[in-house]
Amino acid sequence: MYAIQLIPKERLEVILPFLQKLKPDLPITVLTERLKEMVVNGYECVGVYDENKLIGISGLWFLTKYYVGKHVEPDNVYILPEYQGKAIGKLLMNWIFEYAKSKGCKASELNCYVNNKEGQKFWENLGYELIAYHYVKKL
């Protein structure tokens, strides 16, 4: 069926087309530079494969915050449109939860864009609760 595994850091450029789909207004050069910096700061990425074809990704951040403790933050989760609706996202998240537990995590938290109603429903169906708003201010 589908294989799920961490993408080696030296091969992370394979996720750039997925990141472009998530943020089409960012040039590939900016995405490439940011990805390099993210890896230096502990970024990991897991891929979902249909045979040898990468069909989905999720970035992973491992953090500790006072209100939730050690946790995993799935980031930029994306499944190719032709594979959506086949429970692959749930399969991916279950893999992430098990991986996070193996690293000592007690929880998971994430950000979801306010206009992404389908995403909000997906996360709520997985048991996530809306507890805060996430703000950004460009400097």
TORLONU-636091 format. One record per residue (C-alpha): x, y, z; residue in three letters. Coordinates in pm, 1 decimal. Layout:
<recs>
{px X	py Y	pz Z	residuo ala} .
...
</recs>
This chain:
<recs>
{px 0.0	py 0.0	pz 0.0	residuo met} .
{px 160.3	py 326.3	pz 113.2	residuo tyr} .
{px 498.9	py 362.9	pz 280.2	residuo ala} .
{px 567.7	py 633.5	pz 538.0	residuo ile} .
{px 920.5	py 727.2	pz 636.5	residuo gln} .
{px 1143.0	py 1015.5	pz 732.4	residuo leu} .
{px 1300.6	py 1190.8	pz 436.6	residuo ile} .
{px 1679.4	py 1207.7	pz 485.4	residuo pro} .
{px 1801.8	py 1562.4	pz 545.0	residuo lys} .
{px 2030.0	py 1545.4	pz 242.2	residuo glu} .
{px 1726.2	py 1473.0	pz 19.4	residuo arg} .
{px 1482.5	py 1730.9	pz 157.6	residuo leu} .
{px 1481.4	py 1930.0	pz -165.4	residuo glu} .
{px 1221.6	py 1675.7	pz -287.8	residuo val} .
{px 963.0	py 1856.5	pz -73.7	residuo ile} .
{px 1009.2	py 2191.8	pz -248.7	residuo leu} .
{px 730.1	py 2130.5	pz -507.0	residuo pro} .
{px 491.3	py 2053.9	pz -218.0	residuo phe} .
{px 593.7	py 2371.0	pz -35.3	residuo leu} .
{px 535.2	py 2567.8	pz -355.8	residuo gln} .
{px 178.8	py 2434.1	pz -369.6	residuo lys} .
{px 123.5	py 2549.7	pz -12.1	residuo leu} .
{px 277.1	py 2893.6	pz -66.9	residuo lys} .
{px 276.8	py 2970.1	pz -441.9	residuo pro} .
{px 364.6	py 3336.3	pz -383.9	residuo asp} .
{px 710.7	py 3248.0	pz -244.2	residuo leu} .
{px 989.2	py 3205.8	pz -500.6	residuo pro} .
{px 1166.2	py 2869.0	pz -504.8	residuo ile} .
{px 1492.1	py 3043.1	pz -409.1	residuo thr} .
{px 1332.3	py 3173.7	pz -87.6	residuo val} .
{px 1182.3	py 2833.1	pz -6.2	residuo leu} .
{px 1519.6	py 2665.7	pz -66.2	residuo thr} .
{px 1705.9	py 2905.8	pz 163.3	residuo glu} .
{px 1443.7	py 2881.1	pz 436.3	residuo arg} .
{px 1445.9	py 2501.5	pz 418.0	residuo leu} .
{px 1824.9	py 2499.0	pz 466.7	residuo lys} .
{px 1791.3	py 2720.1	pz 774.1	residuo glu} .
{px 1504.2	py 2510.5	pz 909.0	residuo met} .
{px 1715.0	py 2192.5	pz 889.8	residuo val} .
{px 1989.4	py 2362.8	pz 1092.2	residuo val} .
{px 1722.5	py 2441.2	pz 1354.3	residuo asn} .
{px 1605.7	py 2079.9	pz 1392.8	residuo gly} .
{px 1342.1	py 2046.4	pz 1120.1	residuo tyr} .
{px 1250.2	py 1695.0	pz 1013.7	residuo glu} .
{px 1013.5	py 1586.9	pz 738.0	residuo cys} .
{px 819.8	py 1267.1	pz 683.3	residuo val} .
{px 699.0	py 1150.6	pz 343.4	residuo gly} .
{px 418.7	py 927.7	pz 223.8	residuo val} .
{px 504.8	py 719.8	pz -81.4	residuo tyr} .
{px 295.7	py 531.5	pz -334.4	residuo asp} .
{px 566.8	py 291.5	pz -444.0	residuo glu} .
{px 852.7	py 534.6	pz -528.8	residuo asn} .
{px 630.7	py 839.9	pz -580.0	residuo lys} .
{px 622.6	py 1099.5	pz -300.0	residuo leu} .
{px 253.1	py 1181.2	pz -253.6	residuo ile} .
{px 244.7	py 1361.3	pz 79.9	residuo gly} .
{px 459.6	py 1534.0	pz 338.6	residuo ile} .
{px 456.8	py 1671.8	pz 687.2	residuo ser} .
{px 727.8	py 1875.4	pz 846.2	residuo gly} .
{px 801.9	py 1795.6	pz 1209.0	residuo leu} .
{px 915.3	py 2025.8	pz 1486.8	residuo trp} .
{px 986.9	py 1891.3	pz 1834.2	residuo phe} .
{px 941.8	py 2153.7	pz 2103.8	residuo leu} .
{px 880.0	py 2194.8	pz 2473.6	residuo thr} .
{px 641.7	py 2463.1	pz 2594.7	residuo lys} .
{px 529.4	py 2523.0	pz 2950.1	residuo tyr} .
{px 156.9	py 2471.9	pz 2884.4	residuo tyr} .
{px 181.8	py 2144.7	pz 2692.0	residuo val} .
{px 527.1	py 1999.0	pz 2762.7	residuo gly} .
{px 729.0	py 1814.1	pz 2500.2	residuo lys} .
{px 528.4	py 1787.7	pz 2181.5	residuo his} .
{px 540.4	py 1744.9	pz 1806.9	residuo val} .
{px 419.9	py 2015.3	pz 1571.6	residuo glu} .
{px 323.4	py 1883.0	pz 1228.6	residuo pro} .
{px 396.5	py 2160.8	pz 981.3	residuo asp} .
{px 299.2	py 2211.6	pz 617.3	residuo asn} .
{px 103.1	py 1889.3	pz 589.1	residuo val} .
{px 16.4	py 1828.2	pz 225.2	residuo tyr} .
{px -125.7	py 1532.7	pz 33.0	residuo ile} .
{px -145.5	py 1551.2	pz -346.2	residuo leu} .
{px -506.1	py 1626.6	pz -450.6	residuo pro} .
{px -549.5	py 1298.9	pz -639.2	residuo glu} .
{px -469.8	py 1110.4	pz -315.5	residuo tyr} .
{px -691.9	py 1314.6	pz -84.7	residuo gln} .
{px -1003.3	py 1153.3	pz 60.3	residuo gly} .
{px -835.2	py 812.2	pz 88.2	residuo lys} .
{px -749.7	py 828.9	pz 462.0	residuo ala} .
{px -381.6	py 889.1	pz 382.1	residuo ile} .
{px -374.0	py 1199.7	pz 602.6	residuo gly} .
{px -501.4	py 1000.3	pz 898.4	residuo lys} .
{px -247.2	py 725.1	pz 826.2	residuo leu} .
{px 30.1	py 986.8	pz 813.7	residuo leu} .
{px -79.1	py 1148.5	pz 1138.0	residuo met} .
{px -96.4	py 815.4	pz 1320.2	residuo asn} .
{px 261.9	py 749.7	pz 1205.9	residuo trp} .
{px 362.1	py 1094.6	pz 1334.7	residuo ile} .
{px 192.4	py 1035.2	pz 1671.4	residuo phe} .
{px 378.7	py 705.2	pz 1719.9	residuo glu} .
{px 710.0	py 861.1	pz 1615.8	residuo tyr} .
{px 650.5	py 1151.7	pz 1854.6	residuo ala} .
{px 572.9	py 915.8	pz 2142.0	residuo lys} .
{px 899.8	py 731.3	pz 2071.4	residuo ser} .
{px 1077.8	py 1067.0	pz 2116.6	residuo lys} .
{px 906.4	py 1131.2	pz 2451.4	residuo gly} .
{px 630.3	py 1364.5	pz 2332.5	residuo cys} .
{px 313.1	py 1394.5	pz 2535.4	residuo lys} .
{px 109.4	py 1601.5	pz 2289.2	residuo ala} .
{px 83.5	py 1750.6	pz 1942.6	residuo ser} .
{px -8.4	py 2103.5	pz 1842.8	residuo glu} .
{px -24.5	py 2278.5	pz 1509.1	residuo leu} .
{px -131.6	py 2584.2	pz 1315.6	residuo asn} .
{px -408.5	py 2584.1	pz 1058.1	residuo cys} .
{px -497.8	py 2881.5	pz 839.5	residuo tyr} .
{px -826.7	py 3046.4	pz 935.9	residuo val} .
{px -960.9	py 3016.0	pz 579.9	residuo asn} .
{px -878.8	py 2643.7	pz 557.5	residuo asn} .
{px -1215.4	py 2504.8	pz 665.2	residuo lys} .
{px -1142.2	py 2154.3	pz 532.8	residuo glu} .
{px -817.5	py 2149.5	pz 728.2	residuo gly} .
{px -991.9	py 2261.6	pz 1045.3	residuo gln} .
{px -1244.2	py 1980.3	pz 1010.3	residuo lys} .
{px -962.5	py 1730.6	pz 947.9	residuo phe} .
{px -773.2	py 1835.2	pz 1261.5	residuo trp} .
{px -1086.7	py 1838.2	pz 1477.0	residuo glu} .
{px -1173.6	py 1486.8	pz 1353.8	residuo asn} .
{px -829.1	py 1376.8	pz 1476.8	residuo leu} .
{px -904.7	py 1512.9	pz 1824.8	residuo gly} .
{px -729.7	py 1851.3	pz 1809.6	residuo tyr} .
{px -895.1	py 2133.9	pz 2002.4	residuo glu} .
{px -887.8	py 2502.0	pz 1913.1	residuo leu} .
{px -720.6	py 2669.5	pz 2211.8	residuo ile} .
{px -559.4	py 2985.5	pz 2073.8	residuo ala} .
{px -507.4	py 3217.4	pz 1779.8	residuo tyr} .
{px -170.0	py 3238.4	pz 1609.3	residuo his} .
{px -58.0	py 3589.3	pz 1516.5	residuo tyr} .
{px 224.7	py 3703.8	pz 1289.4	residuo val} .
{px 383.9	py 4048.1	pz 1265.3	residuo lys} .
{px 643.4	py 4111.2	pz 996.4	residuo lys} .
{px 944.8	py 4307.0	pz 1115.5	residuo leu} .
</recs>
